[in-house]
Amino acid sequence: MKLYLKLFLYTSISTGLIMGILFSLDNGYSEGFFFGIICGLFAGFFGTIMERYKHYKFIKRLGYEISDETLDAHQTRQFDLNIPYNKAYDFCLKFIQLMKKGRIKTEDRSKGIIDARIGMKLPGIHA
């Protein structure tokens, strides 16, 4: 939920500033500022609701159960593979390296840990 609050604030502030400046040019500073704030709140609210809905539909289409964990910005999945450990670990490393912005921060084969970053992908936007 913290992600959506940030999205609301960023959208509201940026839209509010732009609309406030544009309205101020025609209607004066005080009216422009007021209308800018109102426009920013509406834009932030509706933009956040739309992104939440797109994210919800995306997660549901993938077949995952809808919960706070699956709707969180930081996604983690666990699954079982029926192949030897070393081969599975090598596949994971290779997959991360094949991704456009994939980079491995740390890895420990003995503990089965790979800490990687794959860049940001917004819900509803597919490559």
Secondary structure in CASP SS format (residue, H / E / C, confidence):
PFRMAT SS
TARGET T0000
AUTHOR 0000-0000-0000
METHOD secondary structure of the structure
MODEL  1
M C 1.00
K H 1.00
L H 1.00
Y H 1.00
L H 1.00
K H 1.00
L H 1.00
F H 1.00
L H 1.00
Y H 1.00
T H 1.00
S H 1.00
I H 1.00
S H 1.00
T H 1.00
G H 1.00
L H 1.00
I H 1.00
M H 1.00
G H 1.00
I H 1.00
L H 1.00
F H 1.00
S H 1.00
L H 1.00
D H 1.00
N H 1.00
G C 1.00
Y H 1.00
S H 1.00
E H 1.00
G H 1.00
F H 1.00
F H 1.00
F H 1.00
G H 1.00
I H 1.00
I H 1.00
C H 1.00
G H 1.00
L H 1.00
F H 1.00
A H 1.00
G H 1.00
F H 1.00
F H 1.00
G H 1.00
T H 1.00
I H 1.00
M H 1.00
E H 1.00
R H 1.00
Y H 1.00
K H 1.00
H H 1.00
Y H 1.00
K H 1.00
F H 1.00
I H 1.00
K H 1.00
R H 1.00
L H 1.00
G C 1.00
Y C 1.00
E C 1.00
I C 1.00
S C 1.00
D C 1.00
E C 1.00
T C 1.00
L C 1.00
D C 1.00
A C 1.00
H C 1.00
Q C 1.00
T C 1.00
R C 1.00
Q C 1.00
F C 1.00
D C 1.00
L C 1.00
N C 1.00
I C 1.00
P C 1.00
Y H 1.00
N H 1.00
K H 1.00
A H 1.00
Y H 1.00
D H 1.00
F H 1.00
C H 1.00
L H 1.00
K H 1.00
F H 1.00
I H 1.00
Q H 1.00
L H 1.00
M C 1.00
K C 1.00
K C 1.00
G C 1.00
R E 1.00
I E 1.00
K E 1.00
T E 1.00
E E 1.00
D E 1.00
R C 1.00
S C 1.00
K C 1.00
G C 1.00
I E 1.00
I E 1.00
D E 1.00
A E 1.00
R E 1.00
I C 1.00
G C 1.00
M C 1.00
K C 1.00
L C 1.00
P C 1.00
G C 1.00
I C 1.00
H C 1.00
A C 1.00
END
